């Protein structure tokens, strides 16, 4: 691997390495969300975050350092072994949120918490800082080579826990330019290298059998930040070979594995490849992404059942189980997608990104506040939501991060050109070019978007507008200053407009959407309705929503109410190849449809299909069993036989 050369300009890190990305994302501070469901979700997230007490989140770190805490830990996962993990997520969320909003209280909290983390590290005296309960003794055991059978194997994923602090410090520095966070991060990284210096590669791999987040990724980031090759070596050592090896051979060995344990590892493989220039590791990450997205993902963009990858050829558990896709998985799949897109700007990456953001992530926060852990695909089940002072699951941590960074991938740029990836109302300030852009849209409730430019002087560059996969060939329309141009895709799936841009230039984009039915990846007769990139679902009732507002119990994140019989759930009865053509728009309600000619039983024919992201506090149908009249007759006969036996 080639040594990384890094240099710092105005507190932002620019990296010269063997394999540079083709594109760069804009800082969150350069993208202002305008009125939309995404801005509403961000504001709800902000209020949730501000109701948390930084002193209670800091308590695990102070206790571990031997400093009396000002207040006691929060409960739930924050006091049962995973103490401190939310503190890490919270710091990352604060970094995102301040960049996105400029809220001064958010910045005050960020600096306050970093100050106390620094005090804890200084008190420990050796670079160590974390909230892992009893961590000091455990890490000493590890240093002595006692891993299997020691306290490390008995504690709740300590390497995963401390990774959240590593990532938080990185984010505070890279996003906010917090120099103190960088200093703490370097010292913490040096402590870890010293801790493991006498361990063999096999012993380190033994450590990695426990969930460890993206610990390899953050060490690669530290290599980029510091310019020191030793951190890249450590990143490689911390890459789990049991997962990497089959991916290098393009083998899908994911069945039965804990999904969110694996995805961050792969983000690390990709990051190491970016810095070290190993294309085989980059190819492994791409293979993983293709495998998960094409063969293991449901319509909302999520994956996993009961937190684990179900067989790609059998999605029956996805329909049966109340513990469907986990929000953390999609959080990490989006992070992987960002990295893959920036190094290889194909629109297929953004097609997935859009599907997951508009359907899974946006739906994972209740408009009244509260985050979702599992989103069941089981017919007529429901989701539960966290409460601020009660629930401290992993998906609360990633949830606070998710809704603060909707501006992350709306746009991107290379040295000269601008990429418009997502159709979300926003304002972009491209300071380096002296260009600002306002995107006005009510997409997906309207099928149009418009771009209006302001420039300090005429600027020549290309604007790459994504041609979504859900728009039919030759149906996308683009009008520049009143004149229609031909919307021809390039090899990456973008329409490029090359011209000299001036203040007042305007681009109108028409994005015709069509309805379709999308079946589960295993080909079983279960399908969801899709309109453009939007997953449509139906509310089926508000009864038996036990635990809708989750309590602080260990498994409070699971919707434990009654499981309604799947064989009595509404079905789609049709012999047509494309039943979605029979959807009828509801007058005056955009993106609302009826399917009276398709739904059985007739008593439920008036169910209304609407964007899944708009359904909360209710049971719902996303996936429908699709049968023909012959199949319906067989079901009726079976029910008659069962009734006779009763």
C-alpha positions as CSV (number, residue, x, y, z in Angstrom):
1,X,0.0,0.0,0.0
2,X,1.3,3.5,-0.8
3,X,1.8,5.9,2.0
4,X,-0.9,8.4,2.4
5,X,-0.1,12.1,2.0
6,X,-2.5,14.4,3.7
7,X,-2.6,18.1,4.1
8,X,-5.0,20.4,5.9
9,X,-6.5,23.6,4.5
10,X,-8.8,25.8,6.6
11,X,-9.6,22.8,9.0
12,X,-10.8,20.6,6.1
13,X,-8.9,17.6,5.1
14,X,-7.9,17.0,1.5
15,X,-6.3,13.7,0.7
16,X,-3.8,12.8,-2.1
17,X,-3.8,9.0,-2.5
18,X,-3.3,6.3,-5.0
19,X,-7.0,6.0,-5.9
20,X,-8.8,9.3,-5.6
21,X,-12.6,9.5,-5.9
22,X,-14.0,10.9,-9.2
23,X,-16.5,12.9,-7.3
24,X,-16.9,14.7,-4.0
25,X,-20.0,15.3,-1.9
26,X,-20.8,18.9,-0.8
27,X,-20.5,19.7,2.9
28,X,-23.8,19.6,4.6
29,X,-23.3,23.3,5.4
30,X,-23.5,24.0,1.6
31,X,-26.9,22.4,1.1
32,X,-29.9,24.0,2.7
33,X,-33.1,22.0,2.8
34,X,-36.2,23.9,1.7
35,X,-39.8,23.1,2.6
36,X,-40.3,19.3,2.3
37,X,-41.0,16.2,4.3
38,X,-37.2,15.9,4.7
39,X,-36.8,19.2,6.3
40,X,-39.7,18.4,8.6
41,X,-38.1,15.1,9.6
42,X,-34.8,16.9,10.3
43,X,-36.5,19.4,12.6
44,X,-38.3,16.6,14.4
45,X,-34.9,14.9,14.9
46,X,-33.4,18.2,16.2
47,X,-36.1,18.5,18.8
48,X,-35.6,14.9,19.9
49,X,-31.9,15.5,20.2
50,X,-32.3,18.7,22.3
51,X,-34.4,16.8,24.8
52,X,-31.5,14.5,25.6
53,X,-29.2,15.4,28.5
54,X,-25.5,15.5,27.5
55,X,-24.4,14.9,31.1
56,X,-26.3,11.7,31.3
57,X,-24.8,10.6,27.9
58,X,-21.3,11.5,29.3
59,X,-21.8,9.5,32.5
60,X,-20.4,6.2,31.2
61,X,-17.2,7.9,30.0
62,X,-16.7,9.7,33.3
63,X,-17.3,6.6,35.4
64,X,-14.8,4.6,33.3
65,X,-12.2,7.4,33.8
66,X,-12.8,7.5,37.6
67,X,-14.4,11.0,37.5
68,X,-17.7,11.4,39.4
69,X,-20.5,12.0,36.9
70,X,-22.7,15.0,37.2
71,X,-25.8,12.8,36.5
72,X,-26.5,9.1,36.2
73,X,-26.5,7.1,32.9
74,X,-29.6,6.8,31.0
75,X,-31.3,3.4,31.3
76,X,-32.0,0.7,28.7
77,X,-29.0,-0.2,26.5
78,X,-27.1,2.7,28.1
79,X,-26.8,1.0,31.5
80,X,-26.9,-2.7,30.7
81,X,-23.5,-3.2,29.0
82,X,-23.5,-1.0,25.9
83,X,-22.9,2.1,28.0
84,X,-21.6,5.0,26.0
85,X,-22.6,3.9,22.5
86,X,-25.4,6.5,22.2
87,X,-22.9,9.2,23.4
88,X,-20.8,8.4,20.3
89,X,-23.8,8.4,17.9
90,X,-25.0,11.6,19.6
91,X,-21.7,13.4,18.9
92,X,-21.9,12.3,15.2
93,X,-25.5,13.5,15.0
94,X,-24.5,16.9,16.6
95,X,-21.8,17.3,14.0
96,X,-24.2,16.6,11.1
97,X,-27.0,18.7,12.6
98,X,-24.9,21.8,13.2
99,X,-23.5,21.6,9.7
100,X,-27.1,21.3,8.3
101,X,-28.8,23.9,10.5
102,X,-26.2,26.2,12.1
103,X,-28.1,25.8,15.4
104,X,-25.9,27.3,18.1
105,X,-27.2,25.1,20.9
106,X,-26.1,22.0,18.9
107,X,-22.6,23.4,18.6
108,X,-22.4,24.3,22.3
109,X,-23.4,20.7,23.2
110,X,-20.8,19.3,20.7
111,X,-18.0,21.4,22.2
112,X,-19.1,20.7,25.7
113,X,-19.1,16.9,25.2
114,X,-15.8,16.9,23.4
115,X,-14.3,18.9,26.3
116,X,-15.4,16.2,28.8
117,X,-14.2,13.4,26.6
118,X,-10.8,15.1,26.6
119,X,-10.9,15.3,30.4
120,X,-11.6,11.6,30.6
121,X,-8.8,10.8,28.3
122,X,-6.4,13.0,30.3
123,X,-7.5,11.3,33.5
124,X,-6.8,7.9,32.1
125,X,-3.4,9.1,31.1
126,X,-2.6,6.6,28.3
127,X,-4.9,7.8,25.4
128,X,-7.7,5.5,26.4
129,X,-11.3,6.8,26.7
130,X,-14.6,4.9,26.4
131,X,-17.8,4.1,28.2
132,X,-17.4,0.4,28.1
133,X,-18.1,-0.7,31.7
134,X,-15.1,-2.4,33.3
135,X,-13.2,-1.7,30.1
136,X,-9.8,-1.0,31.6
137,X,-9.4,-4.5,33.0
138,X,-10.8,-6.1,29.9
139,X,-8.5,-4.2,27.5
140,X,-5.5,-5.3,29.7
141,X,-6.6,-8.9,29.3
142,X,-6.7,-8.4,25.6
143,X,-3.2,-6.8,25.6
144,X,-2.0,-10.0,27.4
145,X,-3.6,-12.1,24.7
146,X,-6.6,-13.3,26.7
147,X,-9.5,-12.9,24.2
148,X,-11.4,-16.2,23.9
149,X,-12.7,-17.1,27.3
150,X,-11.8,-13.7,28.8
151,X,-14.1,-10.8,29.8
152,X,-14.0,-9.6,26.2
153,X,-16.1,-12.5,25.1
154,X,-18.6,-12.0,27.9
155,X,-19.2,-8.3,27.5
156,X,-21.7,-6.7,25.1
157,X,-19.7,-6.1,21.9
158,X,-17.1,-3.7,23.4
159,X,-15.2,-3.1,20.1
160,X,-18.5,-2.1,18.5
161,X,-19.1,0.2,21.4
162,X,-15.8,2.0,21.3
163,X,-16.0,2.3,17.5
164,X,-18.9,4.7,18.0
165,X,-16.6,7.1,19.9
166,X,-13.9,6.7,17.2
167,X,-16.4,7.6,14.5
168,X,-17.8,10.5,16.6
169,X,-14.4,12.1,17.0
170,X,-13.6,11.6,13.3
171,X,-16.9,13.3,12.4
172,X,-16.4,16.2,14.8
173,X,-13.1,16.9,13.2
174,X,-14.0,16.3,9.5
175,X,-17.4,17.9,9.6
176,X,-16.8,20.6,12.1
177,X,-13.1,21.1,12.1
178,X,-12.9,20.5,15.9
179,X,-9.1,20.2,16.5
180,X,-9.6,18.9,20.0
181,X,-11.6,16.0,18.6
182,X,-8.7,15.2,16.2
183,X,-6.2,15.3,19.1
184,X,-8.3,12.9,21.1
185,X,-8.8,10.6,18.1
186,X,-5.1,10.3,17.4
187,X,-4.3,9.6,21.0
188,X,-7.1,7.0,21.2
189,X,-5.8,5.3,17.9
190,X,-2.3,5.2,19.3
191,X,-3.5,3.6,22.5
192,X,-5.2,0.9,20.5
193,X,-2.2,0.2,18.4
194,X,-0.1,-0.1,21.5
195,X,-2.7,-2.3,23.1
196,X,-2.6,-4.8,20.3
197,X,1.1,-4.6,19.3
198,X,1.9,-8.0,20.7
199,X,-1.1,-9.8,19.4
200,X,-0.8,-12.1,16.4
201,X,-2.9,-11.7,13.3
202,X,-4.9,-14.7,14.4
203,X,-5.6,-13.2,17.8
204,X,-6.8,-9.9,16.2
205,X,-9.0,-12.0,13.9
206,X,-10.4,-13.7,17.0
207,X,-11.3,-10.3,18.3
208,X,-13.1,-9.5,15.1
209,X,-15.5,-12.5,15.5
210,X,-17.4,-10.1,17.9
211,X,-19.4,-7.3,16.3
212,X,-17.0,-4.3,15.9
213,X,-18.8,-1.8,13.7
214,X,-16.5,-0.1,11.1
215,X,-13.4,0.0,13.2
216,X,-11.3,-0.7,10.1
217,X,-12.8,2.3,8.4
218,X,-12.0,4.7,11.1
219,X,-8.4,3.6,11.2
220,X,-8.2,4.2,7.5
221,X,-9.7,7.7,8.1
222,X,-7.1,8.4,10.8
223,X,-4.4,7.4,8.2
224,X,-5.9,10.0,5.8
225,X,-6.2,12.7,8.5
226,X,-2.7,12.2,9.9
227,X,-0.8,11.1,6.9
228,X,0.8,8.3,8.9
229,X,0.9,4.9,7.2
230,X,0.8,3.0,10.5
231,X,-2.9,3.6,10.9
232,X,-3.6,2.1,7.4
233,X,-1.6,-1.0,8.5
234,X,-3.9,-1.2,11.5
235,X,-7.0,-0.7,9.4
236,X,-5.9,-3.7,7.3
237,X,-5.3,-5.8,10.4
238,X,-8.7,-4.9,11.7
239,X,-10.4,-6.2,8.5
240,X,-12.3,-9.4,9.1
241,X,-10.9,-12.0,6.7
242,X,-13.8,-14.4,7.2
243,X,-16.0,-11.8,5.4
244,X,-13.4,-10.3,3.1
245,X,-12.1,-13.6,1.6
246,X,-15.3,-14.9,0.0
247,X,-16.1,-11.4,-1.3
248,X,-12.7,-11.3,-3.0
249,X,-13.6,-14.5,-4.7
250,X,-17.1,-13.1,-5.6
251,X,-18.9,-15.6,-3.4
252,X,-22.1,-14.8,-1.5
253,X,-21.7,-16.4,1.9
254,X,-24.0,-14.1,3.7
255,X,-26.9,-16.5,4.6
256,X,-27.6,-16.5,8.3
257,X,-25.0,-13.8,9.2
258,X,-25.9,-10.9,11.4
259,X,-26.5,-8.2,8.7
260,X,-25.4,-5.0,10.4
261,X,-22.3,-6.6,11.7
262,X,-21.1,-7.2,8.1
263,X,-22.1,-4.0,6.3
264,X,-19.7,-1.6,8.3
265,X,-16.8,-4.0,7.6
266,X,-17.4,-3.7,3.9
267,X,-17.5,0.1,4.2
268,X,-14.0,-0.3,5.8
269,X,-12.8,-2.5,2.9
270,X,-13.9,0.2,0.5
271,X,-12.2,3.0,2.5
272,X,-9.0,1.1,2.8
273,X,-9.1,0.5,-1.0
274,X,-9.6,4.3,-1.6
275,X,-6.5,5.2,0.4
276,X,-4.2,2.2,-0.3
277,X,-5.1,1.6,-3.9
278,X,-6.1,-2.1,-3.7
279,X,-8.7,-2.5,-6.4
280,X,-9.5,-6.0,-5.3
281,X,-10.8,-4.7,-2.0
282,X,-12.8,-2.1,-3.9
283,X,-14.2,-4.8,-6.1
284,X,-15.1,-6.9,-3.1
285,X,-17.1,-4.0,-1.7
286,X,-18.9,-3.5,-5.0
287,X,-19.7,-7.2,-5.2
288,X,-21.2,-7.1,-1.7
289,X,-23.3,-4.1,-2.6
290,X,-24.7,-5.8,-5.8
291,X,-25.4,-9.0,-3.9
292,X,-27.3,-7.3,-1.1
293,X,-29.2,-4.7,-3.3
294,X,-30.1,-7.1,-6.1
295,X,-30.8,-10.3,-4.2
296,X,-31.3,-9.5,-0.5
297,X,-33.3,-6.2,-0.4
298,X,-37.0,-5.6,-0.2
299,X,-38.9,-2.8,-1.9
300,X,-38.3,-0.1,0.8
301,X,-34.5,-0.5,0.5
302,X,-34.0,-2.5,3.7
303,X,-32.7,-6.0,4.4
304,X,-32.6,-8.7,7.0
305,X,-35.0,-10.7,9.2
306,X,-34.5,-10.9,12.9
307,X,-31.3,-8.9,12.2
308,X,-29.8,-11.6,10.0
309,X,-29.5,-12.2,6.2
310,X,-32.3,-14.6,5.2
311,X,-31.5,-17.0,2.3
312,X,-31.6,-15.1,-0.9
313,X,-33.7,-17.9,-2.4
314,X,-36.2,-18.0,0.4
315,X,-37.9,-14.8,1.7
316,X,-40.7,-16.7,3.5
317,X,-39.3,-15.5,6.9
318,X,-39.5,-11.9,5.7
319,X,-43.2,-12.4,5.3
320,X,-43.7,-14.4,8.5
321,X,-41.5,-12.6,11.0
322,X,-42.4,-9.5,13.0
323,X,-38.7,-8.4,13.0
324,X,-38.2,-7.2,9.5
325,X,-35.5,-4.9,8.1
326,X,-33.4,-3.1,10.7
327,X,-33.0,0.7,10.2
328,X,-29.2,0.5,11.1
329,X,-28.7,-1.8,8.1
330,X,-30.0,0.8,5.7
331,X,-28.1,3.6,7.4
332,X,-24.9,1.6,6.7
333,X,-26.0,0.5,3.2
334,X,-26.4,4.2,2.3
335,X,-22.9,5.0,3.6
336,X,-21.5,2.3,1.5
337,X,-23.5,3.5,-1.5
338,X,-22.2,7.0,-1.1
339,X,-18.6,5.7,-1.2
340,X,-19.2,3.5,-4.3
341,X,-21.0,6.3,-6.1
342,X,-18.3,9.0,-5.5
343,X,-15.6,6.7,-6.9
344,X,-17.8,5.3,-9.8
345,X,-20.7,7.8,-10.5
346,X,-23.3,5.4,-11.8
347,X,-26.9,6.3,-11.5
348,X,-27.8,2.8,-10.3
349,X,-26.2,3.7,-7.0
350,X,-28.4,6.7,-6.6
351,X,-31.5,4.8,-7.7
352,X,-31.0,2.5,-4.7
353,X,-30.1,5.5,-2.5
354,X,-33.3,7.3,-3.5
355,X,-35.5,4.2,-2.9
356,X,-34.0,3.6,0.6
357,X,-34.1,7.3,1.7
358,X,-37.6,8.1,0.4
359,X,-39.1,4.9,1.8
360,X,-37.2,3.3,4.6
361,X,-35.2,6.2,6.2
362,X,-37.9,8.8,5.9
363,X,-40.5,6.4,7.3
364,X,-38.3,5.4,10.3
365,X,-39.1,8.5,12.3
366,X,-42.5,9.3,13.6
367,X,-43.5,12.9,12.8
368,X,-44.3,13.3,16.5
369,X,-40.8,12.1,17.4
370,X,-39.4,8.6,17.9
371,X,-37.3,6.2,15.8
372,X,-38.0,2.7,14.4
373,X,-35.8,-0.3,14.9
374,X,-37.6,-3.0,12.9
375,X,-40.0,-2.4,9.9
376,X,-41.9,-5.6,9.5
377,X,-42.9,-6.8,6.0
378,X,-45.4,-9.2,7.6
379,X,-48.9,-8.4,6.4
380,X,-50.9,-6.3,8.8
381,X,-48.2,-5.8,11.4
382,X,-46.9,-2.5,12.7
383,X,-43.8,-0.7,14.1
384,X,-43.0,0.7,17.5
385,X,-41.2,4.0,18.2
386,X,-38.6,5.1,20.7
387,X,-39.2,7.5,23.6
388,X,-36.5,10.1,24.3
389,X,-35.9,9.3,27.9
390,X,-36.5,5.5,27.7
391,X,-35.0,4.0,24.6
392,X,-31.3,3.8,23.7
393,X,-31.1,1.2,21.0
394,X,-28.6,1.2,18.1
395,X,-31.3,2.5,15.8
396,X,-31.9,5.5,18.0
397,X,-28.3,6.3,17.6
398,X,-28.2,6.0,13.8
399,X,-31.7,7.5,13.7
400,X,-30.4,10.7,15.2
401,X,-27.7,10.8,12.5
402,X,-30.0,9.8,9.6
403,X,-32.4,12.7,9.6
404,X,-29.7,15.3,10.0
405,X,-28.0,14.5,6.7
406,X,-30.6,14.4,4.0
407,X,-28.5,17.0,2.2
408,X,-25.6,14.6,1.9
409,X,-26.2,13.3,-1.6
410,X,-28.7,15.6,-3.3
411,X,-25.7,17.0,-5.2
412,X,-22.1,16.1,-5.9
413,X,-19.3,17.5,-8.0
414,X,-16.0,16.8,-9.7
415,X,-13.3,19.3,-10.5
416,X,-15.5,21.1,-12.9
417,X,-19.1,19.7,-13.2
418,X,-22.1,19.5,-11.0
419,X,-24.2,16.4,-10.4
420,X,-27.9,16.6,-9.5
421,X,-28.7,13.2,-7.9
422,X,-31.9,13.6,-6.0
423,X,-35.0,15.6,-6.5
424,X,-35.4,17.3,-3.1
425,X,-36.2,20.9,-2.5
426,X,-32.9,22.6,-1.6
427,X,-30.5,25.4,-2.1
428,X,-26.9,24.6,-3.0
429,X,-24.0,27.1,-2.4
430,X,-21.0,26.0,-4.5
431,X,-18.6,28.5,-3.0
432,X,-15.5,27.4,-5.0
433,X,-17.3,28.2,-8.3
434,X,-19.3,31.2,-7.2
435,X,-22.5,29.4,-8.1
436,X,-25.7,28.9,-6.2
437,X,-28.6,26.8,-7.2
438,X,-32.2,26.6,-5.9
439,X,-34.1,23.4,-6.6
440,X,-37.8,23.9,-6.3
441,X,-39.9,20.7,-6.2
442,X,-42.7,19.0,-4.5
443,X,-41.5,15.6,-5.7
444,X,-42.8,12.9,-5.5
445,X,-46.2,14.5,-5.0
446,X,-45.5,16.4,-8.3
447,X,-43.6,14.9,-11.2
448,X,-41.4,18.0,-11.8
449,X,-38.4,19.8,-10.5
450,X,-36.8,23.1,-11.5
451,X,-33.3,24.4,-11.1
452,X,-32.5,28.2,-11.0
453,X,-28.9,29.4,-11.1
454,X,-27.2,32.4,-9.6
455,X,-23.5,33.1,-10.5
456,X,-21.0,35.7,-9.5
457,X,-19.9,35.7,-13.2
458,X,-20.6,33.5,-16.2
459,X,-19.3,30.0,-15.5
460,X,-18.8,27.1,-18.0
461,X,-19.4,23.7,-16.6
462,X,-21.6,20.6,-17.1
463,X,-24.7,19.9,-15.1
464,X,-25.3,16.1,-14.9
465,X,-29.0,15.3,-14.1
466,X,-29.8,11.8,-13.1
467,X,-32.1,9.9,-15.5
468,X,-34.0,7.7,-12.9
469,X,-34.4,4.0,-13.7
470,X,-38.2,4.4,-13.1
471,X,-38.6,6.9,-15.9
472,X,-39.2,5.2,-19.2
473,X,-36.8,5.6,-22.1
474,X,-37.3,9.0,-23.9
475,X,-40.0,10.2,-21.5
476,X,-37.9,12.4,-19.3
477,X,-38.1,16.0,-20.4
478,X,-35.6,18.8,-19.8
479,X,-36.1,22.4,-20.7
480,X,-33.3,25.0,-20.4
481,X,-34.4,28.6,-20.5
482,X,-37.7,27.7,-22.2
483,X,-36.1,25.4,-24.9
484,X,-36.5,21.7,-24.7
485,X,-33.3,19.7,-25.1
486,X,-33.0,16.0,-25.9
487,X,-32.6,14.0,-22.6
488,X,-29.9,11.5,-23.7
489,X,-28.3,9.4,-21.0
490,X,-24.6,9.0,-20.8
491,X,-23.0,5.7,-19.9
492,X,-23.5,6.4,-16.2
493,X,-27.2,7.3,-16.5
494,X,-27.0,11.1,-16.4
495,X,-28.2,13.7,-18.8
496,X,-25.3,16.2,-19.3
497,X,-26.0,19.9,-20.0
498,X,-22.8,21.6,-21.0
499,X,-23.0,25.4,-21.3
500,X,-22.0,28.7,-19.8
501,X,-24.3,29.4,-16.9
502,X,-25.4,32.9,-15.9
503,X,-27.6,34.3,-13.2
504,X,-31.3,33.6,-14.0
505,X,-30.7,30.5,-16.1
506,X,-33.4,27.9,-15.4
507,X,-33.8,24.2,-16.0
508,X,-37.2,22.4,-15.8
509,X,-37.3,18.7,-15.4
510,X,-40.3,16.5,-16.0
511,X,-40.2,13.0,-14.4
512,X,-43.2,10.9,-15.5
513,X,-43.9,8.1,-12.9
514,X,-45.6,4.8,-13.5
515,X,-47.1,2.2,-11.2
516,X,-45.7,-1.3,-11.1
517,X,-45.7,-4.4,-8.9
518,X,-42.3,-5.5,-7.6
519,X,-42.0,-9.1,-6.4
520,X,-39.7,-10.3,-3.7
521,X,-36.2,-11.3,-4.9
522,X,-36.8,-15.0,-4.5
523,X,-39.6,-14.9,-7.1
524,X,-42.3,-15.9,-4.6
525,X,-45.9,-14.6,-5.2
526,X,-45.5,-11.6,-2.8
527,X,-45.3,-8.2,-4.3
528,X,-45.5,-4.5,-3.4
529,X,-46.9,-1.6,-5.3
530,X,-44.4,1.0,-6.5
531,X,-45.1,4.4,-8.1
532,X,-41.9,5.8,-9.5
533,X,-39.5,5.3,-6.6
534,X,-42.2,5.4,-4.0
535,X,-43.5,2.3,-2.1
536,X,-47.2,2.4,-1.7
537,X,-48.8,0.7,1.3
538,X,-52.2,0.5,2.9
539,X,-53.3,1.2,6.5
540,X,-55.4,-1.8,7.7
541,X,-56.2,-0.7,11.3
542,X,-55.1,0.7,14.6
543,X,-56.1,-2.1,16.9
544,X,-53.8,-4.1,19.1
545,X,-50.8,-1.8,18.8
546,X,-49.1,-3.1,22.0
547,X,-45.9,-1.2,22.9
548,X,-46.4,1.4,20.1
549,X,-44.4,3.8,22.3
550,X,-41.6,1.6,23.3
551,X,-40.6,1.2,27.0
552,X,-37.1,0.8,28.4
553,X,-37.2,-3.0,28.4
554,X,-34.4,-4.9,26.7
555,X,-36.7,-5.9,23.8
556,X,-39.0,-2.9,23.8
557,X,-38.0,-2.2,20.2
558,X,-40.0,-5.2,18.9
559,X,-43.7,-4.8,18.0
560,X,-45.0,-7.5,20.3
561,X,-48.7,-7.2,19.6
562,X,-50.9,-9.8,18.0
563,X,-49.7,-11.4,14.8
564,X,-52.7,-11.4,12.5
565,X,-53.0,-14.6,10.4
566,X,-51.3,-14.3,7.1
567,X,-53.8,-16.5,5.3
568,X,-56.5,-14.0,6.3
569,X,-54.6,-10.9,5.1
570,X,-56.0,-9.1,2.0
571,X,-54.7,-10.4,-1.3
572,X,-54.3,-9.3,-4.9
573,X,-56.4,-11.5,-7.2
574,X,-55.6,-11.0,-10.9
575,X,-54.5,-12.8,-14.0
576,X,-53.0,-9.8,-15.5
577,X,-49.2,-9.5,-16.0
578,X,-49.2,-6.0,-14.7
579,X,-51.9,-5.5,-12.1
580,X,-50.6,-2.1,-11.1
581,X,-52.2,-0.7,-14.2
582,X,-55.6,-1.1,-12.4
583,X,-54.7,1.4,-9.7
584,X,-57.1,4.4,-9.6
585,X,-55.9,7.8,-8.3
586,X,-57.8,9.3,-5.4
587,X,-59.1,12.7,-6.5
588,X,-57.4,15.6,-4.7
589,X,-54.9,13.3,-2.9
590,X,-51.6,13.0,-4.7
591,X,-50.0,9.6,-4.5
592,X,-53.1,8.0,-3.1
593,X,-54.7,5.1,-5.1
594,X,-57.4,2.5,-4.8
595,X,-57.3,-1.0,-6.1
596,X,-60.9,-2.1,-5.8
597,X,-60.7,-4.5,-8.8
598,X,-57.7,-6.3,-7.3
599,X,-58.1,-6.6,-3.6
600,X,-59.8,-9.6,-2.0
601,X,-61.8,-9.9,0.2
602,X,-64.4,-7.5,-1.2
603,X,-64.9,-6.1,2.3
604,X,-61.4,-4.5,2.1
605,X,-61.6,-3.4,-1.5
606,X,-61.7,0.3,-0.5
607,X,-58.3,0.2,1.2
608,X,-56.2,3.2,0.0
609,X,-52.6,2.9,-1.1
610,X,-50.4,5.8,-0.1
611,X,-46.7,6.4,0.4
612,X,-45.4,4.1,3.1
613,X,-43.4,6.9,4.6
614,X,-46.7,8.6,5.5
615,X,-48.1,5.7,7.5
616,X,-47.5,5.8,11.2
617,X,-49.2,4.4,14.4
618,X,-51.1,1.8,12.4
619,X,-51.0,-1.7,11.0
620,X,-50.2,-1.8,7.3
621,X,-49.8,-3.9,4.1
622,X,-46.6,-3.5,2.1
623,X,-46.4,-6.9,0.5
624,X,-49.5,-8.6,-0.9
625,X,-49.9,-12.2,-1.9
626,X,-50.7,-12.3,-5.6
627,X,-52.9,-15.1,-6.9
628,X,-55.2,-15.8,-9.8
629,X,-58.9,-16.9,-9.7
630,X,-57.8,-20.6,-9.7
631,X,-55.5,-19.9,-6.7
632,X,-58.3,-18.1,-4.9
633,X,-60.7,-21.1,-5.4
634,X,-58.1,-23.4,-3.9
635,X,-57.7,-21.1,-0.8
636,X,-61.5,-21.1,-0.3
637,X,-61.7,-24.8,-0.5
638,X,-58.8,-25.2,2.0
639,X,-60.6,-22.8,4.4
640,X,-63.8,-24.8,4.1
641,X,-62.0,-28.0,5.0
642,X,-60.4,-26.4,8.0
643,X,-63.7,-25.1,9.2
644,X,-65.2,-28.6,8.9
645,X,-62.4,-30.1,11.0
646,X,-63.0,-27.5,13.7
